């Protein structure tokens, strides 16, 4: 199927999200859309999928102009979409989710559950997707949920599959598995529109790359284009891809963690009696495959999760059993890994979200009353300073793109005096220009004497930003390394093949 977008324009009030965009998707092609957060990539695909109606322009399928009034029209034309935030019913099984809306029934109107299971197994086997049709979606990891979305689209005979930021929430291993599925789909003759801002991924997977900036197509390039060339086209200027960080001698210990034990949601030990220190003016990077206790560690440090043993001391103050508000007031900033569930109140305005840490303190409150004018002034400044792409500071956080939501969280946490910054996956979902900015601000915090605990699954980021690297495996710190350590050695530590503290762990 050959798909063309001709002169697509989409406006939201005074904001022009797509400005006369032309795009052609050839059969059997992986076509990457590369651009900054808020560049208009997702809006363009929502137009293609029938979620938005274009103000101008045409969608052409195999030489025929079509009109999509709703997603069902796009699906019937052979277009499927896997959204960045999945459209699944958590309490339904995989088979029930996949066949929702296209259920097969018996003569009396009863659901043919056996046929639904067979359909899932058939598509899964054909494309190497490996999903259990009887599993409940709420019990599946993110990577498997994404496979369910892909199976759902393929079962509806999608010839063009739109993947909107598909690796934003995946581990490196899950990303590799997704890429294998994409190659299989390409070999079957299907086309894939791959929306991302990650340069390495488009260079690895795309047949052609189209760069969108501020709602316009800047140009198309082959995957052999350099990082620098792609980044400059995305942002409109040269971008520093490796963070600049001068050597610095850390000062005294700010954070002392001793024998900390933390359970997960099921009561199992997620953090297993670990001890470590973070010093003033130091970035301690926590490396590891996602799911090895990093999330539970950060939540325990913030008072968001109860501990079963051990202690947390910040600059001499015991925070072990303190509330999140007490921890914030003690001088801790926190960028959580899940911006939607833990970093933002989605229905609140951008102003309200930016003030969540400080609304109860002067100058933002006077007694029991909020000073809304001061809050608006602060929000206007932060929106400009952190380049948050929004129509208004009064817009709800839910109206922002994922990357711009992350910018709101980062702006809030880096806008007050801190003793400790806990940053868990702070650049997840950000484009190269925003990543450069966040890295620079984290280094600035470190240079001003803040202790920084930095968690990331991106090894290049860990190596580029950290002064010292700790590796977590199955809830324990299994080793410390300098940031110059080889990827091979880090990989062995992350897999548990190496363990410096097999006979007992301690602070370093």
N, C-alpha and C positions, 0 to 999 in steps of 0.2 A: 504494500500500500504506500503510495506517495502522498505526502501531506505538505501543504503549503499554507503559510500565513502571509497575507498580503495587506500591508498598511494598517496593521492592527493598532488601534488607539483606545486606551481606556483611561477615563478620568474619574477621580473621586473628589468632587468639589473643585477646588482650585489646583489640586494635586494631579499632575499628569503622570500616571504610573507606567503607561506604555505609550510611546510616541512614534506612531507610524512604523511599526516593526515588520520587517520582512524576514521570513525564515522558511527553509525547505528541509524536510526530513525525508531522506531517501529510504527505500526498502532495505532491510537488513543492515541498518546503520546505527551505531551508537553516537548520538549527536549530543555533545555536552553544551549546556548553557552555563557560562561562567560569569560571575558578577558579585559585586558587594552586596551586603545585606541591604534590602530596600531598593535594589536596582530595578526591580520589576519582573524578576524571573518567575516567581511563583504566581504573580498576578497574570502574566501572559499564559501560563499553563492552566490557570483557573478559567481563563477565557476559552482556551481550547477545549477544556473539559465540560464547559457549559455551566460552570458555577457563577461566572460573570458574563455579562453581555457586552460585546465591544461597542464603543461609541462610533467607531469608524473601522473600515477594513473588512476583509473576507477570509473565511476559512475554506480551503479547497482540498477535497479528497479525491484523488485519482482524476483530476481535471474538472471536477464538479463542485460548484459553490454550494456549501451546506450552511444551515443555521441550527445552532444548538441552543434550545431554550432551557435545557436542564441536563444534568449529567446522563440521564437515561438516553438522551439523543446521541451523546458522544459515545456511550457504550455500544449502542446499536450500530454506530458507524465504525466500530472496531478500535476505539480508543479507551485505554484503561489508565488509571492513575493511582499511585501509592503515595499518599500524603505524608508529609514529615511527621505529623501527629496522627496516628493510625485511627481509622474509622471502624473499630471493632466493638462488639458487645462483650464485655469481660466475662459475664456469667454464662455465655453461650459456649458450646463446643466449637472446635475448628470447623467441623462439617456444617453446623448450623450457621456459623458466620459466613462461610464461603457460599452457601446456597441461599442466603437471605435475599428474598426478592425474586428468586428464580427457582423456588422450591418445586420439586417433582412430587406429585400426589397420586394416591390410588383412586379408584373409581369413586369412593365415598368421601373424597376430600382429605383423607388421612395422609400425612407426610410419609414419603418413601425414604426413610432414614437409611436403609441399606443402600439404596442407589446413591444417596448423597455421599456416604462413606466411600463407595466405589469411585465416584467422580473425583474426590479429593485424592485418593490413592493413585488413580490413573495419572492425573496431572503432576502429582508429586514425583512419581517415578519417571515420567517422561523428561522432566527438567531437573532432576536431582535435588528436589526441594525438601524432601524428608520431613514431613509433618504428620503428626498423629491425629487422625480425624476425630478421635474421641476425647482428646485433651481439652480441658477448659482453658480459654484464652487467658484468663486472669492468672493462671499458674505458669504461663510460658514466659521465657526470657524475651527481651526485646527483639533479638535477632530472629527468633522463631515466629514472633508475631508479624514481623515484616514479611516472612515467607508466606504466612497465611494471606496477607494482603495481595501478594503476587499471585498466589494460587487463585484467589477470588477473581482477579482481573483476567487471568488466562482461561478460567472456566467460562467466562463470558466472551471468549474468542477475541481477545484484544490482539490486534496486529501492531499497534503502536502503544508502548507502555511508558508512561511518564513517571519517573522516580524523582520525587522532590526531596532534596537533601537526604538521600537514603542512608548515608554513613554517619550522620550527625550524632546518633545515639548508639552506634555499634562499637564493639571492641575490635582491635586489629584482626583477631581471628574471624569474627563474624563478618568483617568487611571483606576478607579474602573469600569467604564462602559466598557472599553476595556477588562478588565479581565473577566467580565461577558460574553462577546462575545466569548472570548477564551475558556471558560468552555463549552459554547454551542457547539462550533466547535468540541471540544474534545469528547463530548457526542455523536455527530453525526458520530464518527469514524475517523474523520480527524486528521492528525498529524500537530503539530506546531513546527517550529524551532524558538526559542525565543532568539534573540541576544540582550544582554544587558551587563551592568557592574554594575547594581544595585543589591546588595546582598539581600535586603529585598524582592525584586520582585521575584527573582528566588526561594527563600525559600517559598514564598507564592504560586507560580504558577506551578513550574516545577515538573515533575515526575522524571527526572534525570538531572544532571548538568555536562556538560563537560567544563573543564577549558582549555583555550588556552593561551599560553604565548610565545611571540616571534616566532609565526608561528608554534608552535608544541603543540600537545595535552599533557598536564601535567597529566591529570587524570580525572576520572568521580566520582561524589559523589552524594549521595541522598540529597534531600532538607532539611533533618534534620541536615546537616553539619553546624557548627557554623560560625558566621561572621568572626572570626579570622582565622579559617581554610581556608575558601574560599578566603579571602583577601590575605593571605600569599601565596596561590597557584597562584593567579593572578599576584602578584607583585614579588614573589620570596624572600620576606623578611617579617618580621612582620610589620604591618601597624597600626598607631594610628588612630582609627576610630572616637574618640571624640577629638576635638581640645584642645590642652593644652593652657591655657590662665590664667596667674596670675592676681590677682586683681590689679586694677590700678585706681588711682584717676585722673579723667580728669582735664585738665587745662581750660583756657579761651575759650569763644565761638569763633569758626572759621567760621561756616556757620550760617547765620541768614536768615530765610525765614519768611516773614510776608504777610498774607492775599493773598497768591498766588492763582490766578485763571487761569486755562489753558483749552483751548478747545481741543476736539478730532478732528479727520479728518473730521467729519461731522458738526463741529461747535457746538456740544453739550458740556456742561461743564463736563470735565473729572476730573479736580482738582478744588475743591470747596473752595476757600478762606482759605487755610490751613496755619498754622504757626507752626514752630518748629525751634529748634537750634541743632547744632551738635558741640561738644567741641573737642578741641585738645586732642588726646589720648583716644578717645571714639569711639566705634562702635555702631551706632544707627541702629538697625535692623528694616526694614519695612516689616511687615507680612501682609498677605491678600490673598484672592483668586485672581488669575490673572484676569486682566480686570477691576480693581477697581481704576485705575488712576495712578498706580505705573509707568508704562512706560511713560506716558505723563509728570509726575512729573520729572523723570530723564532727559527727553529730554528738558524740559523747563530750568532746572538747567544748562544744557550744552549749551544753546543757539540754540538748534536744533528745537525748537518749540516756536512760538510766545505766549506771555502771554496776558491775558485780564485785569490783575490787580495784584497789590501786588509788592513785591520787593525781590531780592536775593542779599545778601551782603556777601562777602568772605573776612575775615580778614580786614574789614573796607572798602573794595573796592566794589562799586556797580556794579554788573554783570547783572542786570535785562535785559537789552536790548543789551548785548554784543554778538558778533559773536562767533561761536564755537572755532575759532582760538584764539580769545582774552581770552576765558575761559580756554583753554588749557594752554596758556602762563601765565595765572594768577596762575597756579599751581594746576589744577584740572585734575585728571585721571578718565577715564570713560570706564567701561566694559559694553557694551550694552547687552540687553537680546537676540538680534538676531545677532549672529556673522556674518552671511552671508550677510545680507542686510545692517547692520550698523557698523560692526566691522572690516570688511576686504574689500579689493578690490580684488575680486577673481582672475582676470587674472594677477595681479601683483605678483612678486616673493615674497618669504618669506622675503628676505632682505628688499625689498621695503615696505612691510606691517609693518615690525618691525620699520621702520624709519618714518612712516607717521606723528608722532607727533613732530619729531625733525629734519626732513630733511633740514629745512630752517635755522638751527642754527649751529654754530660751535660745534664740529669739523666736522660735516657731510656736511657742505657746505662752500665754499670759494667764496664770492661774489655771482655770478649767477651760479656757477658750483658746482655740487655735488662731494664730495670726495668718490668715489665708493669703494676705498680700505678700508677706515675707516668704511664705512657702512657694508662691507662684514665681517670685523673683529668683529664688534658689533654683527652682525647676527650669526656668528659662535659661539660666546660666549653664546648668548641667547638660541640658539638651544640646546647647551649642558646643560646649567644651568636649563632650563625648560623642558628638556627631550622631545623636539619636534621631533617626529619620521618622518624623511624625507630623501629622497635619496640625496637631495642637497638643499642648501640655494637659489639656482637659480630656484628651482621648483616653479610653480605657487601655490598660496594658495589653489586654487580649487582642486589640486591634493591630498591634505591632507584629512585624516579622520576628521569627525566632531569634535572629541575631540582634535585632534592636531591643528585644526583651532582655537579652543578656547584657547589653550595654547599660540598661537601666539598673540592673543589679550591681554591676561593676561600678557605675557612677556613684550609687548610694554608698557602697562600702568603702570606696577610696576617697570619700569627701569629708572625712572627719579624722581627728588625731587618733592614731592607733599605737598600741604596744605590740600587738600581734595581728597579722593578717593570715587567715586560713582561706586559701583559694583552691577549690576543688573543681578541676576541669574549667577554669575561668574563660578559656578561649573556645570552648566547644560551641560550634555553630557560628563562629565569627569568620569574616573574610580577612584577607591578608592585611589590609589597611587597618582594620580594627584590632587584629592580633598584634600588629606592630605597636599600636597605641597602648594596649593593655600590658604588653611586655614592658614597655617603657615606664608605665606607671608603677608596675610591681618593682622594677629595679629602682625607681625613684624612692619608693617606700623603704626599700632595703638600705639605700644610701642615706636616708634620713634617720636610720637607726631602728626601724621597725623590724621585728623578727617575723619571718615569712615562712609558713608551712604551705608548700605548693604541691598539689596532687594532680598528676596527669598520666594518661595512658599513652601519650605521644612521646616516644623516646627522644626524638629530635628536640622537642620542647623542653623536656627534663634536662637534657644535656646542655642546651643553650642558656637556660635560665638559672639552674641550680648552682650553688656554691658547694653543696655536698648532697649526695644522693643516698637515700635509704630505700631498700627494696622490701616490699611486703609480699608474703606468700602464706596463704592459709592463716591469716590473722596475726602473723609474727613478722618482725623485722629479721630478715635472714642475712643481711649484710649492708655495710656502708661502703660507698665507693666515691672517688672524685668524679666530676662530670666528664672527664676525659676517658672514662672507662669504655672499653669496646662494647659494641652492641651485642656481640656474641656472649660476653661475660654477663652482661645485664640480662640477656635472655635466659641463661642458665640459672641465674638467681631467681628470676621471675617464675621459672618452671619448677623450682624447688630442687634442681639438680645440684646446686651449691647452697650451703648453709654455714655461715661463719660461726653461728651460735647454736650448733646442734646440741651441745651439752648444756646450754643455758644462755639466756640473753641478758643484755644489759644496756645501759645508756652509752652513747658515744658522743 
